[in-house]
Amino acid sequence: MRAKLLYWIPRIIAILSILFMLLFSLDAFSGNETVVRKLLGFFMNSIPVLIITGILIIAWKWELAGGILFVLSFFVAAVFFRSFSRNPASLIVITPFLITGILFLLHYFLYGRSRGKE
């Protein structure tokens, strides 16, 4: 039971975080711009969502690599958004990546490595 919880919780957190970030991309559709400019703005705002989705796909297949990438994405985003000096509110968006990465790594080291020995 614990193994299944530890398997699904990081995946659910990652999916919810991706959906939360996708909400920020929707602001590209406000304003008086042309449809092409709105779609371009939506795509540009969705690049971080696409990157995190790619990391989730990697983590789903290879937990160790995905866990490391999620933790790295937290630190990269923290440096990019200056989370620890000027913009602590950005931690609301990026902290789930750290938690997800730690949970992926925890599941890998507790349950994932023993799976390969069977």
Contacts in CASP RR format, 6 or more apart in sequence:
PFRMAT RR
TARGET T0000
AUTHOR 0000-0000-0000
METHOD contacts of the structure
MODEL  1
MRAKLLYWIPRIIAILSILFMLLFSLDAFSGNETVVRKLLGFFMNSIPVL
IITGILIIAWKWELAGGILFVLSFFVAAVFFRSFSRNPASLIVITPFLIT
GILFLLHYFLYGRSRGKE
3 107 0 8 1.000
3 110 0 8 1.000
3 111 0 8 1.000
6 103 0 8 1.000
6 106 0 8 1.000
6 107 0 8 1.000
6 110 0 8 1.000
6 111 0 8 1.000
7 107 0 8 1.000
7 111 0 8 1.000
9 103 0 8 1.000
10 59 0 8 1.000
10 99 0 8 1.000
10 100 0 8 1.000
10 101 0 8 1.000
10 103 0 8 1.000
10 104 0 8 1.000
10 107 0 8 1.000
11 56 0 8 1.000
11 59 0 8 1.000
11 60 0 8 1.000
13 96 0 8 1.000
13 99 0 8 1.000
13 100 0 8 1.000
13 103 0 8 1.000
14 52 0 8 1.000
14 55 0 8 1.000
14 56 0 8 1.000
14 59 0 8 1.000
14 70 0 8 1.000
14 96 0 8 1.000
14 97 0 8 1.000
14 100 0 8 1.000
15 56 0 8 1.000
16 96 0 8 1.000
17 52 0 8 1.000
17 93 0 8 1.000
17 96 0 8 1.000
17 97 0 8 1.000
17 100 0 8 1.000
18 49 0 8 1.000
18 52 0 8 1.000
18 53 0 8 1.000
18 56 0 8 1.000
20 93 0 8 1.000
21 48 0 8 1.000
21 49 0 8 1.000
21 52 0 8 1.000
21 93 0 8 1.000
22 46 0 8 1.000
22 49 0 8 1.000
24 45 0 8 1.000
25 42 0 8 1.000
25 45 0 8 1.000
25 46 0 8 1.000
25 49 0 8 1.000
26 42 0 8 1.000
27 45 0 8 1.000
28 38 0 8 1.000
28 39 0 8 1.000
28 41 0 8 1.000
28 42 0 8 1.000
28 44 0 8 1.000
28 45 0 8 1.000
29 38 0 8 1.000
29 42 0 8 1.000
31 38 0 8 1.000
48 77 0 8 1.000
51 73 0 8 1.000
52 73 0 8 1.000
52 97 0 8 1.000
55 66 0 8 1.000
55 69 0 8 1.000
55 70 0 8 1.000
55 73 0 8 1.000
58 65 0 8 1.000
58 66 0 8 1.000
58 69 0 8 1.000
59 65 0 8 1.000
59 66 0 8 1.000
59 67 0 8 1.000
59 69 0 8 1.000
59 70 0 8 1.000
59 100 0 8 1.000
59 101 0 8 1.000
59 104 0 8 1.000
63 104 0 8 1.000
63 105 0 8 1.000
63 107 0 8 1.000
63 108 0 8 1.000
63 112 0 8 1.000
64 104 0 8 1.000
64 105 0 8 1.000
64 108 0 8 1.000
66 101 0 8 1.000
66 104 0 8 1.000
67 100 0 8 1.000
67 101 0 8 1.000
67 102 0 8 1.000
67 104 0 8 1.000
67 105 0 8 1.000
67 108 0 8 1.000
68 101 0 8 1.000
68 105 0 8 1.000
69 101 0 8 1.000
70 97 0 8 1.000
70 98 0 8 1.000
70 100 0 8 1.000
70 101 0 8 1.000
70 104 0 8 1.000
71 97 0 8 1.000
71 98 0 8 1.000
71 101 0 8 1.000
71 102 0 8 1.000
71 105 0 8 1.000
73 94 0 8 1.000
73 97 0 8 1.000
74 94 0 8 1.000
74 95 0 8 1.000
74 97 0 8 1.000
74 98 0 8 1.000
74 101 0 8 1.000
77 83 0 8 1.000
77 90 0 8 1.000
77 93 0 8 1.000
77 94 0 8 1.000
77 97 0 8 1.000
78 84 0 8 1.000
78 90 0 8 1.000
78 91 0 8 1.000
78 94 0 8 1.000
81 87 0 8 1.000
81 90 0 8 1.000
81 94 0 8 1.000
82 90 0 8 1.000
83 90 0 8 1.000
83 91 0 8 1.000
83 94 0 8 1.000
END
